Amino acid sequence: MTPAIEAAKAAGVAVTPHEYAHDPNQRNYGLEAAEALGLEPGRVFKTLLVAVNGDKRRLAVAVVPVSGQLDMKAMAKACRAKKVEMADPALAERATGYVVGGISPLGQKRPLPTIVDFSARLFDTVFVSGGRRGLDIEIAPGDLIRLCDASSAPIGK
């Protein structure tokens, strides 16, 4: 059981784990999950970390559909910052306790400001990383937002 699943369980939130065979040569983890699970890519969300205003110690989490990209200007606006940039992968791993490709918005080592793309609300359930490569969890968007103490904004493009 991963910290993501444990965090959901501890909060009394039902999540459904979905495992798939991860290809170690694959680097587009989100699209791999969508394809392996037979899902519409807009319903599968990736977890990205950004450095706020160039401060590598001030990180925020963006949860966006794997079918698109993170809109950096929209993310900066949602963070009430002038700019954001992608966080260094090693720093993202240290801050969350997860490896790249398996970073879940749930159960991170320390709580970080989190923004979930507004499109998540279009679905009854969405899929996010379960805390390791080859594992996604299905969760209601409202539960995801609540458990992450997140806000929702149009940050995907």
Backbone bond lengths (Angstrom), bond angles and torsions (degrees), N, CA, C in turn:
res aa  C-N    CA-C-N  psi(-1)  N-CA   C-N-CA  omega(-1)  CA-C   N-CA-C  phi
1 M - - - 1.451 - - 1.534 108.19 -
2 T 1.320 116.07 135.34 1.462 121.11 -178.07 1.529 110.68 -91.75
3 P 1.338 117.81 162.38 1.466 120.11 175.80 1.540 112.56 -57.41
4 A 1.320 117.61 -30.89 1.467 120.66 178.91 1.526 110.84 -64.41
5 I 1.304 116.50 -46.77 1.463 120.83 -179.81 1.529 109.88 -69.06
6 E 1.324 116.84 -39.40 1.465 120.47 177.71 1.526 111.25 -62.20
7 A 1.337 117.04 -40.28 1.472 120.80 179.42 1.522 110.51 -63.33
8 A 1.317 116.93 -42.31 1.469 120.51 178.78 1.523 110.29 -65.05
9 K 1.326 116.61 -45.96 1.471 120.77 179.18 1.520 111.34 -59.48
10 A 1.327 116.34 -45.72 1.466 121.04 -178.84 1.525 111.31 -61.04
11 A 1.336 116.78 -30.12 1.470 121.28 179.49 1.526 111.91 -88.44
12 G 1.335 116.90 -0.74 1.459 120.45 -179.78 1.509 114.06 74.49
13 V 1.334 116.57 24.96 1.463 121.83 -178.30 1.522 109.42 -102.87
14 A 1.317 115.19 128.94 1.459 120.09 178.91 1.524 110.15 -78.54
15 V 1.327 115.25 126.20 1.459 121.26 172.12 1.517 107.24 -127.19
16 T 1.319 115.62 150.77 1.456 120.38 177.49 1.521 108.43 -113.04
17 P 1.338 117.75 116.39 1.464 119.49 178.08 1.529 111.05 -76.27
18 H 1.328 115.70 142.67 1.463 122.49 177.62 1.528 107.20 -131.90
19 E 1.333 115.89 110.50 1.457 120.35 179.31 1.517 110.31 -95.90
20 Y 1.311 115.32 150.42 1.456 122.09 175.63 1.524 108.19 -148.72
21 A 1.326 115.36 161.64 1.466 120.09 -179.63 1.524 108.87 -79.44
22 H 1.320 116.27 112.20 1.464 121.30 179.16 1.520 109.91 -80.42
23 D 1.312 116.75 131.80 1.459 122.89 175.33 1.531 107.85 -86.57
24 P 1.333 118.91 115.23 1.466 120.60 -176.95 1.534 114.04 -61.55
25 N 1.319 117.40 -16.83 1.471 120.51 177.75 1.526 111.96 -86.54
26 Q 1.307 117.09 -9.91 1.468 122.20 -177.89 1.524 110.06 -79.80
27 R 1.327 117.23 134.33 1.460 121.72 177.79 1.520 112.18 -116.21
28 N 1.339 117.13 -9.35 1.467 120.46 176.22 1.526 106.69 -99.13
29 Y 1.325 114.68 77.57 1.458 122.31 -169.75 1.525 112.94 -60.64
30 G 1.310 117.63 -41.31 1.464 121.19 -177.39 1.511 112.71 -66.46
31 L 1.336 116.51 -47.03 1.468 118.98 179.05 1.521 110.75 -66.76
32 E 1.339 116.78 -33.25 1.463 120.15 175.63 1.526 109.61 -60.35
33 A 1.337 116.91 -44.39 1.462 120.88 179.93 1.523 110.91 -62.98
34 A 1.337 116.65 -45.64 1.465 120.23 -179.15 1.522 110.67 -59.97
35 E 1.321 116.04 -45.37 1.472 120.14 -179.14 1.529 110.82 -66.45
36 A 1.324 116.95 -46.78 1.464 121.00 -177.52 1.526 111.85 -63.40
37 L 1.328 116.88 -33.81 1.465 120.81 -178.30 1.524 112.64 -94.08
38 G 1.342 117.21 -0.50 1.456 121.19 178.39 1.523 113.06 66.82
39 L 1.329 116.67 39.64 1.457 121.42 -175.77 1.520 112.11 -112.54
40 E 1.309 115.31 154.29 1.460 122.20 171.67 1.534 107.10 -64.82
41 P 1.344 119.02 126.53 1.467 120.43 -177.20 1.528 114.42 -58.43
42 G 1.317 118.58 -25.20 1.459 120.86 178.20 1.513 113.46 -69.59
43 R 1.317 116.61 -13.74 1.469 121.75 -179.01 1.531 112.34 -97.93
44 V 1.328 116.20 -8.58 1.458 122.53 179.00 1.529 107.09 -104.78
45 F 1.332 116.35 129.65 1.457 121.05 -173.85 1.525 110.94 -115.62
46 K 1.331 114.83 140.83 1.457 121.02 176.72 1.522 108.88 -102.46
47 T 1.312 115.17 153.34 1.461 122.58 -179.54 1.518 108.23 -108.89
48 L 1.319 116.22 117.90 1.460 122.49 -178.83 1.522 109.34 -119.61
49 L 1.321 116.72 146.11 1.458 120.75 175.66 1.516 109.71 -111.50
50 V 1.315 114.57 139.33 1.458 120.86 178.74 1.523 109.34 -124.91
51 A 1.331 114.81 151.54 1.463 122.09 171.80 1.529 106.30 -94.03
52 V 1.310 116.02 130.62 1.462 122.02 -175.62 1.526 110.01 -91.96
53 N 1.320 115.25 127.78 1.477 122.69 179.21 1.532 112.67 53.49
54 G 1.333 116.26 34.97 1.459 120.92 176.59 1.520 114.86 75.09
55 D 1.324 118.06 3.92 1.460 122.46 -179.21 1.528 108.87 -90.61
56 K 1.313 116.89 107.83 1.469 121.57 -176.97 1.521 112.77 -63.95
57 R 1.325 117.17 -17.67 1.464 120.37 178.74 1.513 112.14 -90.41
58 R 1.315 117.60 -13.52 1.463 121.42 -179.34 1.529 108.07 -104.78
59 L 1.319 115.72 95.43 1.464 121.55 -175.35 1.517 111.16 -105.84
60 A 1.318 114.56 153.72 1.459 122.14 173.53 1.522 107.55 -138.09
61 V 1.326 114.83 157.76 1.460 121.90 -177.21 1.527 109.46 -109.78
62 A 1.326 115.48 132.82 1.464 122.24 174.71 1.521 107.74 -114.91
63 V 1.329 116.43 132.32 1.461 121.66 178.40 1.531 106.29 -118.92
64 V 1.335 115.84 108.24 1.467 121.58 -172.93 1.524 110.73 -131.57
65 P 1.348 116.75 156.50 1.467 119.48 179.08 1.529 111.60 -61.55
66 V 1.329 115.82 143.34 1.464 120.04 178.30 1.520 111.66 -70.05
67 S 1.323 117.17 -13.34 1.463 121.10 -179.56 1.521 112.56 -76.36
68 G 1.321 117.55 -8.54 1.460 120.53 -178.24 1.515 111.37 -138.40
69 Q 1.330 114.23 -154.08 1.455 121.26 -178.05 1.516 109.61 -130.23
70 L 1.302 115.23 167.14 1.454 121.29 174.43 1.520 108.76 -80.02
71 D 1.318 116.59 128.56 1.464 122.24 174.76 1.532 105.91 -85.39
72 M 1.325 116.40 105.76 1.464 121.29 -174.11 1.531 111.94 -62.36
73 K 1.311 117.18 -38.89 1.473 119.51 179.75 1.523 110.56 -66.51
74 A 1.328 116.55 -41.22 1.466 120.38 179.12 1.528 110.39 -67.17
75 M 1.330 116.49 -37.42 1.468 119.81 178.52 1.525 109.94 -66.68
76 A 1.318 116.89 -41.99 1.470 119.72 178.03 1.525 110.07 -60.20
77 K 1.312 116.06 -43.14 1.470 120.26 179.06 1.528 110.17 -62.18
78 A 1.339 116.73 -43.91 1.468 120.88 -179.99 1.528 111.47 -64.36
79 C 1.335 116.63 -29.14 1.471 121.86 178.38 1.527 111.93 -89.03
80 R 1.322 116.06 0.40 1.474 121.74 -176.33 1.524 110.43 55.60
81 A 1.325 114.41 47.41 1.458 121.48 -178.47 1.524 109.78 -126.83
82 K 1.323 115.95 164.83 1.460 120.12 176.80 1.525 110.88 -75.79
83 K 1.345 115.66 -37.70 1.466 119.44 -179.85 1.518 110.01 -156.60
84 V 1.319 114.42 160.03 1.458 121.84 170.60 1.523 107.35 -134.40
85 E 1.309 115.62 156.21 1.462 121.05 174.83 1.518 107.53 -140.73
86 M 1.315 116.29 155.98 1.458 119.40 -179.93 1.524 109.52 -59.49
87 A 1.318 115.49 136.84 1.460 121.24 178.67 1.521 109.86 -74.90
88 D 1.297 116.24 151.25 1.453 121.87 174.57 1.529 108.07 -60.08
89 P 1.335 118.14 132.15 1.467 120.39 -177.40 1.536 114.02 -55.64
90 A 1.327 117.83 -39.99 1.465 119.93 179.74 1.527 110.49 -65.49
91 L 1.310 116.89 -37.60 1.454 121.55 177.73 1.527 110.19 -67.08
92 A 1.338 116.69 -40.98 1.467 121.40 177.80 1.526 110.40 -60.85
93 E 1.319 116.20 -41.26 1.465 119.76 179.51 1.527 111.45 -65.83
94 R 1.337 116.73 -43.01 1.473 119.88 179.36 1.519 111.44 -64.87
95 A 1.318 116.75 -40.97 1.468 120.72 -176.54 1.522 112.57 -69.78
96 T 1.340 117.13 -34.07 1.460 120.37 -174.60 1.523 113.81 -98.19
97 G 1.330 116.60 -27.21 1.455 120.01 -174.79 1.519 113.03 85.65
98 Y 1.315 116.40 7.01 1.466 122.36 179.57 1.529 109.94 -116.77
99 V 1.338 116.54 161.65 1.459 120.56 174.52 1.527 109.36 -91.67
100 V 1.330 115.74 150.68 1.458 120.84 177.03 1.527 108.44 -55.87
101 G 1.312 115.87 135.54 1.461 121.29 -175.83 1.515 111.49 94.15
102 G 1.326 115.86 -10.64 1.455 121.34 178.30 1.524 111.39 -136.09
103 I 1.325 116.89 16.90 1.465 120.02 -179.76 1.520 108.90 -75.50
104 S 1.304 114.96 120.07 1.462 121.53 177.83 1.518 109.03 -99.54
105 P 1.326 117.40 148.23 1.464 118.71 173.77 1.534 111.38 -72.50
106 L 1.321 117.28 -14.55 1.469 122.79 -178.68 1.524 110.69 -101.50
107 G 1.323 116.29 147.32 1.454 121.01 171.74 1.514 115.20 69.54
108 Q 1.315 117.80 27.47 1.457 120.20 178.88 1.522 110.52 -72.68
109 K 1.331 117.14 158.79 1.469 122.46 -178.10 1.518 112.31 -56.25
110 R 1.306 116.29 -40.22 1.460 120.07 177.19 1.521 108.47 -139.15
111 P 1.316 117.26 144.56 1.463 119.17 -179.08 1.531 111.16 -67.59
112 L 1.304 115.01 133.84 1.466 121.75 177.53 1.528 108.35 -122.35
113 P 1.331 117.22 150.89 1.467 118.21 174.78 1.529 109.03 -56.59
114 T 1.318 116.02 132.43 1.464 121.13 -174.65 1.520 110.40 -128.49
115 I 1.334 114.79 135.80 1.464 122.13 176.01 1.526 107.15 -122.46
116 V 1.332 116.26 124.89 1.462 122.18 177.02 1.526 107.51 -103.60
117 D 1.331 116.29 130.31 1.462 119.84 -179.95 1.525 110.41 -56.93
118 F 1.304 114.39 138.41 1.465 122.16 -176.64 1.531 112.48 -55.98
119 S 1.329 117.76 -28.28 1.470 120.82 -177.08 1.529 112.70 -63.40
120 A 1.317 118.27 -18.67 1.475 120.43 179.02 1.519 110.37 -58.97
121 R 1.319 116.76 -31.44 1.466 121.18 -177.74 1.534 113.23 -69.72
122 L 1.326 116.78 -8.43 1.468 120.55 178.96 1.529 112.24 -77.39
123 F 1.329 116.72 -11.34 1.459 121.90 -174.50 1.525 111.27 -117.80
124 D 1.332 115.89 150.42 1.467 120.24 173.82 1.524 110.29 -67.39
125 T 1.343 115.95 -39.55 1.455 122.05 175.85 1.522 108.64 -138.53
126 V 1.332 114.71 153.43 1.465 121.35 175.11 1.526 107.52 -128.30
127 F 1.318 115.47 169.65 1.453 122.44 -179.46 1.526 109.16 -118.45
128 V 1.332 115.72 130.05 1.464 122.01 175.53 1.516 107.54 -131.42
129 S 1.320 116.06 165.09 1.455 119.30 178.91 1.523 110.15 -58.38
130 G 1.312 114.86 139.97 1.453 120.76 178.31 1.516 113.10 -90.27
131 G 1.333 116.96 3.71 1.447 119.74 176.45 1.518 115.07 111.20
132 R 1.317 116.20 4.80 1.466 120.62 172.70 1.521 108.02 -160.05
133 R 1.313 115.26 158.34 1.465 120.04 177.62 1.516 108.42 -64.26
134 G 1.331 115.54 136.16 1.457 120.05 -179.25 1.514 114.38 89.44
135 L 1.330 117.68 9.44 1.460 121.21 179.09 1.523 109.97 -140.93
136 D 1.311 115.87 118.49 1.458 121.87 171.73 1.520 107.95 -115.47
137 I 1.325 115.42 154.14 1.454 119.42 174.89 1.522 108.89 -120.38
138 E 1.303 114.54 142.92 1.461 122.63 178.68 1.522 107.36 -97.02
139 I 1.336 115.51 130.01 1.455 120.51 -174.93 1.526 109.44 -149.51
140 A 1.309 116.61 149.19 1.468 120.72 175.27 1.533 108.26 -69.31
141 P 1.339 118.00 137.47 1.467 120.06 -178.08 1.529 113.68 -56.07
142 G 1.312 117.29 -39.72 1.460 119.91 178.87 1.517 112.29 -62.32
143 D 1.335 116.04 -39.02 1.464 120.27 177.39 1.530 110.66 -66.82
144 L 1.324 116.59 -41.18 1.462 120.76 178.44 1.530 110.22 -59.43
145 I 1.314 116.30 -48.25 1.459 121.41 -179.04 1.529 110.42 -62.69
146 R 1.303 116.77 -43.42 1.469 120.85 -179.47 1.528 111.63 -65.74
147 L 1.337 117.32 -46.61 1.461 120.66 -177.65 1.527 112.73 -65.59
148 C 1.320 116.26 -30.71 1.473 120.54 179.84 1.517 111.43 -90.23
149 D 1.355 116.61 -1.59 1.452 120.98 -173.16 1.529 109.02 49.87
150 A 1.323 114.24 44.47 1.471 122.00 -172.48 1.511 111.20 -94.57
151 S 1.310 114.12 166.72 1.455 120.52 167.71 1.520 106.05 -112.62
152 S 1.305 116.06 169.53 1.461 121.36 -178.34 1.517 108.26 -124.25
153 A 1.334 115.43 133.79 1.462 121.42 -179.19 1.520 108.55 -154.66
154 P 1.331 117.17 158.94 1.467 119.77 177.34 1.533 110.48 -77.84
155 I 1.338 117.13 86.00 1.456 121.62 -176.09 1.522 113.16 -106.81
156 G 1.321 118.06 -1.36 1.457 121.47 179.34 1.518 110.39 -98.49
157 K 1.335 114.88 156.12 1.467 119.31 173.81 1.505 109.94 -141.17
